[in-house]
């Protein structure tokens, strides 16, 4: 069974995607990135924007993202330090929009009553939660290599996947990650001893392409030349919650009310920084309600 997958991935593609997913995977990393997407912030300014973040959780996330080169720490005085996106970090925002779009389309949602009509409808999940839940499905070890192999092959046996996606592990080692991908709704057994991607698994192709393009792109010269700790002045703020060069893919806009789900527009709007309700709608991810799509973590 053939798929509409891109050409087979190179080792650099796979390595870049894996490293980028590892960058996004630690809890709250996406929230921190989105919080500083509007403008650089001082440490104390994060708390009102991320009130659910426990003391001691913010600093490790900032250090993690700073070491990865997507956030820069700028010290103007001993008690005046700001954290803001590097150009590399700003270029990652459209990739987050692609992941959020996939999660919104393919991850399961609880049915909730519409407060106006009383009718049941899928709950509204904010972009950061969709990103976090989507990454949780594809970041486990060996998941991405298996998905890459199936995207290029269409259908493959466990033996083929073990040799191609997990060289050196042996045949039996491939079954556990395969079972997890099947349970998550990304892979299905073909019925002839092979495995193939489900519709939601095939739809990950744009996600992997966007992540790979970002991972393999050279670092902006301004980031490469900038000494550590020296960045743009606080007055040089970015515009909008997804401030970067507009892409073909829609990016979420800032809603009028903090409890509403951000709408999708073709260009990043001007507006305030993300509020708590804009980032996600609940602290505990929704449990799956049917096997139609990938479950939430």
Secondary structure, DSSP 8 states (H G I E B T S, - for coil): ------S---HHHHHHHHHHHHHHHSTTHHHHHHHTSSS-EEHHHHHHHSTTS-TTTHHHHHHHHHHTTSEEEEEEETTEEEEEE-HHHHHHHHHHHHHHHHHHHHB---EEE-TTT--EEE----HHHHHHHHHHHH-STTHHHHHHHHHHHSEEEHHHHHHHHSTTS-GGGHHHHHHHHHHTTSEEE-SSSEEEE-HHHHTTHHHHHHHHHHHHS---HHHHHS-TT----TT---SSTT-SS--SS-EE---SSTTS---EESS--------HHHH-S-SS-----STTSB---
